[in-house]
Amino acid sequence: MPKILFLTLHRKDRSPGQRFRHEQYLDYLESEGFEITYSPMLNERQDKIFYGSGKTLIKVGVGISALLKRIKDVFRANRYDYIFIYRDAFFFGTFFEWLFKKSKAKLIFDFDDSIWLQDENPNQSFFQKLKSPEKTGKIISFCDLTIAGNEYLANYARNHTNNITIIPTTIELNEYVRVDSEKSHPGVCIGWSGSFSTIKHFESALEPLRKIKDKYGDRVYFKVIGDGNYKNEELNIQGLTWKSETEVHDLCEIDIGIMPLPDDDWSKGKCGLKGLQYMALEIPTIMSPVGVNSDIIQDGENGFLAGSSEEWVEKLSLLIENVDLRKKVGAAGKKTVEKGFSVEANKDKWLKAFRF
């Protein structure tokens, strides 16, 4: 029975990247005869400390604990046939990847963001000073196979390796089934889902959203999922904390899903997860035409692309005023997910990645 050691930052069902990249396939891999060991660096208590503000000395303690976990993994590395590294094996440096390379296991690296660039998080300033995002290329060069979430990421990886496969971020459609969600307002709900670290992307669309509010008044309202502390009094928004057990229910209140992004190198590496979540639930979706979004969306057919503020207002207005168009576009969006971005459509790619 081939054995896989998964090296991750977070525990299961905590990180969207982990959940929608590889966690959805763990049961499938086990059903195909693989034995899986999951080794996250942070437990639930450490997670709260690490992502909270201040407490630098306690955070150092969390880092030491994670270091000891990875040392343990090094000593047991030869028990495994494959070692799977999501983003990196440790917070900083490539020492552990170098050590794992010396084991008998084949190394598989997976990434779904432009992680060779720095994305600032004020609550992790201490650790970010120690990080070197450019280490990503070196990690790739150590690994036997690199899995990239889209073509833009694969192009970066090709500078460091020839063995690359592209597997998109995917949705488990058996879990993404529409449910009745009691609406908090009788109007059309324009919704966004993300996290406290990506709320800046939602705010990049505030100008057109204000115009929509001025244009339609109480016919529309806005919902933000992922940052329970977020408030916008002008648009009457109180953010909703993300919870895995209510995620689908919370999304189903949305009538129009939005995914605004800045046109920069970091955003070009994004894998379209927010939009795919909406589409899987037949929620008509509008995305910025950045990176993989332009591959996922055929404008006006399975969703809409909007770059300028004027385009956002135009396309939001189309969907607000036409419920039949919302249904048509939503249905087409789900078909797109079924065909190319579902677990069922991609599970054999993951199986192949562990049989090379």
C-alpha positions in Angstrom: 0.0 0.0 0.0 1.7 3.3 -1.1 1.9 5.9 1.7 1.6 9.7 1.4 2.7 12.3 4.0 0.8 15.5 3.5 2.6 18.6 4.9 0.4 21.6 5.4 0.1 24.7 7.5 -3.5 24.2 8.7 -5.5 21.4 10.1 -8.3 19.9 7.9 -11.3 22.0 7.1 -9.6 25.2 8.1 -8.0 26.7 4.9 -10.0 27.2 1.7 -6.8 26.6 -0.3 -6.3 23.2 1.3 -10.0 22.3 1.2 -10.6 23.0 -2.4 -7.2 21.8 -3.6 -6.4 18.4 -2.0 -8.6 17.7 1.0 -11.6 16.9 -1.2 -9.6 14.0 -2.7 -8.2 12.4 0.4 -11.1 9.8 0.7 -10.8 9.0 -3.0 -7.1 8.4 -2.7 -7.7 6.1 0.2 -10.3 4.2 -1.7 -7.7 3.7 -4.4 -5.3 2.1 -2.0 -3.2 4.9 -0.6 -2.4 5.3 3.1 -2.5 9.0 4.1 -0.8 10.8 7.0 -1.8 14.4 7.5 0.7 16.7 9.3 -0.4 20.3 9.8 1.9 22.8 11.6 -0.8 24.6 13.5 -3.6 23.2 15.7 -6.7 25.2 16.5 -5.3 27.0 19.5 -2.0 27.9 17.8 -4.0 29.1 14.8 -5.8 31.8 16.8 -2.5 33.0 18.3 -0.6 33.0 15.0 -3.2 35.0 13.1 -4.1 37.3 16.0 -2.4 40.7 16.7 0.5 41.1 19.0 1.8 38.4 21.4 5.1 38.1 19.5 6.8 36.0 22.1 3.9 33.5 22.2 4.0 33.4 18.4 7.7 32.5 18.6 6.6 29.6 20.8 4.1 28.5 18.2 6.9 28.6 15.6 9.1 26.4 17.8 6.3 23.9 18.1 5.9 23.8 14.3 9.6 23.4 14.0 9.5 20.3 16.2 6.7 18.9 14.2 8.7 19.2 11.0 11.7 17.6 12.6 9.6 14.7 13.5 8.4 14.5 9.9 12.0 14.4 8.7 12.8 11.4 10.9 9.8 9.5 9.5 10.2 10.6 5.9 11.6 7.3 4.7 8.4 5.5 5.7 6.6 7.2 2.9 6.5 6.8 -0.9 5.3 10.4 -1.5 5.6 13.6 0.5 3.1 16.2 -0.6 4.0 19.8 0.2 1.3 22.4 0.0 2.9 25.8 -0.6 5.9 25.2 1.7 7.0 22.8 4.4 7.8 25.5 6.9 7.2 29.2 7.5 10.5 30.3 6.1 13.6 28.8 4.4 13.9 25.7 2.3 15.9 23.6 4.8 13.1 21.0 5.3 12.4 20.6 1.6 16.2 20.0 1.2 16.1 17.3 3.9 13.0 15.7 2.5 14.6 15.6 -0.9 17.3 13.3 0.6 14.6 10.7 1.7 13.4 7.9 -0.5 10.0 9.5 -1.0 9.1 11.4 -4.1 8.3 15.0 -3.5 5.1 16.6 -4.9 4.6 20.4 -4.6 1.2 22.1 -5.0 0.5 25.9 -5.1 -2.5 28.0 -6.0 -1.4 31.6 -5.6 1.5 33.8 -6.7 3.3 32.9 -3.5 6.7 33.9 -4.8 5.4 37.5 -4.3 4.8 39.1 -0.9 1.2 39.5 0.2 1.2 41.6 3.4 -0.7 40.6 6.6 -0.2 43.1 9.4 -0.9 40.5 12.1 2.1 38.4 10.9 4.6 41.2 10.4 7.1 39.4 12.7 7.1 36.2 10.6 6.9 38.0 7.3 10.2 39.7 8.0 11.7 36.2 8.1 10.0 34.9 5.1 11.5 34.9 1.6 8.7 34.4 -0.9 11.3 33.9 -3.7 12.1 30.5 -2.0 9.2 29.1 -4.0 11.3 28.5 -7.1 13.9 26.7 -5.0 11.3 24.4 -3.5 10.0 23.6 -6.9 13.5 22.7 -8.1 13.7 20.2 -5.2 10.4 18.4 -6.0 9.8 15.6 -8.4 6.4 16.9 -9.5 4.8 20.4 -9.3 1.0 20.8 -9.4 -0.1 24.3 -10.4 -3.6 25.7 -10.1 -3.6 27.5 -13.4 -1.4 28.3 -16.5 0.0 31.5 -15.0 1.4 29.6 -12.0 2.6 26.8 -14.3 4.5 29.4 -16.4 6.4 30.5 -13.3 7.1 26.9 -12.3 8.6 26.1 -15.7 11.5 28.4 -14.8 12.5 25.8 -12.2 11.3 22.4 -13.4 10.0 20.5 -16.4 7.7 18.1 -14.6 4.4 20.1 -14.2 0.8 19.3 -14.2 -2.1 21.8 -14.0 -5.1 20.9 -11.8 -7.6 23.6 -11.1 -9.2 24.4 -7.8 -12.4 22.4 -7.7 -15.8 22.1 -6.1 -17.4 19.0 -4.6 -20.8 19.3 -6.2 -22.3 16.7 -3.9 -21.8 19.3 -1.1 -22.7 22.3 -3.1 -26.4 21.8 -3.5 -28.8 24.7 -3.3 -30.8 25.0 -0.1 -33.6 27.4 1.0 -32.0 30.4 2.7 -34.3 32.8 4.4 -33.5 36.3 3.0 -32.7 39.1 5.4 -34.2 41.6 2.9 -36.8 41.4 0.1 -34.5 42.9 -2.5 -31.8 41.4 -4.8 -28.8 40.3 -2.8 -25.4 41.1 -4.2 -22.9 39.0 -2.3 -19.1 38.5 -1.9 -17.3 35.7 0.0 -13.7 35.8 1.1 -11.7 36.5 4.3 -10.3 39.3 6.4 -7.1 39.2 4.3 -9.0 39.6 1.0 -11.6 42.2 2.1 -9.5 44.7 0.2 -10.6 43.0 -3.0 -14.3 43.5 -2.1 -13.6 47.2 -1.4 -12.1 47.7 -4.8 -15.7 47.4 -6.1 -17.2 49.9 -3.6 -17.5 52.7 -6.2 -19.8 50.7 -8.6 -21.7 49.2 -5.6 -22.4 52.7 -4.4 -23.8 53.6 -7.8 -26.0 50.5 -7.8 -27.3 51.5 -4.4 -28.0 55.0 -5.6 -29.7 53.6 -8.7 -31.9 50.9 -7.2 -32.3 51.9 -3.5 -34.1 49.2 -1.5 -34.4 47.0 -4.5 -30.9 45.7 -3.7 -28.8 44.8 -0.6 -25.3 43.6 0.0 -23.8 40.6 1.9 -20.2 40.0 2.8 -19.1 36.6 4.1 -15.8 35.8 5.6 -14.9 38.8 7.9 -17.3 39.1 10.8 -15.7 42.4 11.8 -16.3 44.2 8.5 -18.7 47.1 8.4 -19.8 49.5 5.8 -22.6 51.8 7.0 -23.1 53.5 3.6 -24.1 50.1 2.1 -25.6 48.8 5.3 -23.2 45.9 5.5 -22.3 43.9 8.6 -19.9 41.2 7.7 -20.7 37.5 8.4 -18.1 35.2 9.9 -17.3 32.2 7.7 -18.4 28.9 9.2 -17.9 25.6 7.3 -21.1 24.1 8.6 -23.2 27.0 7.3 -21.1 28.0 4.2 -23.5 26.7 1.6 -26.6 28.0 3.4 -25.0 31.4 3.7 -24.1 31.6 0.0 -27.5 30.6 -1.1 -29.0 33.9 0.0 -26.9 35.6 -2.7 -28.7 36.4 -6.0 -25.6 37.8 -7.7 -22.1 36.8 -6.8 -19.2 39.1 -7.3 -15.4 38.5 -7.5 -13.6 41.9 -8.0 -9.8 41.7 -8.3 -7.1 44.2 -8.9 -5.1 43.6 -12.1 -1.8 42.8 -10.6 0.7 39.9 -10.5 -0.6 38.5 -7.2 -4.2 38.4 -8.5 -3.2 36.8 -11.8 -2.2 33.7 -9.8 -5.6 33.4 -8.2 -7.6 30.3 -9.1 -11.1 31.7 -9.2 -12.4 29.9 -6.1 -15.0 32.5 -5.0 -16.5 32.6 -8.5 -16.6 28.8 -8.8 -18.4 28.6 -5.5 -21.1 30.9 -6.7 -21.4 29.1 -10.1 -21.7 25.7 -8.4 -24.8 26.9 -6.6 -26.2 28.4 -9.9 -25.6 32.0 -8.6 -25.0 34.3 -11.6 -21.4 35.5 -11.3 -19.5 38.7 -12.2 -15.7 38.6 -12.1 -12.9 40.9 -12.9 -11.2 39.8 -16.1 -8.0 39.0 -14.3 -6.0 35.7 -14.7 -7.9 32.5 -14.8 -11.3 34.3 -14.5 -11.1 35.1 -18.2 -10.8 31.4 -18.9 -13.6 30.4 -16.6 -16.1 33.0 -17.8 -17.5 33.4 -21.3 -18.9 36.9 -20.9 -22.7 37.0 -21.1 -23.0 33.2 -21.3 -22.0 31.5 -18.1 -21.3 34.7 -16.2 -20.0 38.2 -16.8 -16.6 39.9 -16.8 -16.4 43.5 -15.7 -13.2 45.6 -15.6 -14.2 49.3 -15.3 -16.6 50.8 -12.8 -19.0 51.4 -15.7 -18.9 47.7 -16.7 -19.7 46.6 -13.2 -22.7 48.9 -13.0 -23.9 47.8 -16.5 -23.7 44.1 -15.8 -25.0 44.3 -12.3 -28.0 46.2 -13.7 -28.6 43.6 -16.3 -28.9 40.9 -13.7 -30.8 43.0 -11.1 -33.5 43.8 -13.7 -33.9 40.3 -15.3 -34.6 37.3 -13.1 -34.8 35.0 -16.2 -31.3 36.1 -17.2 -30.1 35.3 -13.7 -31.5 31.8 -13.9 -30.1 31.2 -17.4 -26.6 32.4 -16.5 -26.6 30.6 -13.2 -27.5 27.3 -14.8 -24.8 27.7 -17.4 -22.3 28.5 -14.7 -23.0 25.3 -12.9 -22.5 23.3 -16.1 -19.1 25.0 -16.5 -18.1 23.8 -13.0 -19.5 20.3 -13.7 -17.4 20.0 -16.8 -14.1 21.4 -15.8 -13.9 22.5 -12.2 -15.6 19.8 -10.2 -14.0 17.0 -8.1 -15.5 14.4 -10.4 -14.0 16.0 -13.5 -10.5 16.1 -11.9 -10.1 13.2 -9.5 -8.2 11.1 -12.1 -5.6 13.9 -12.5 -4.9 13.7 -8.7 -4.7 9.9 -8.9 -2.2 10.1 -11.7 -0.1 12.6 -9.8 0.5 10.0 -7.1 1.3 7.2 -9.6 4.2 8.6 -11.5 
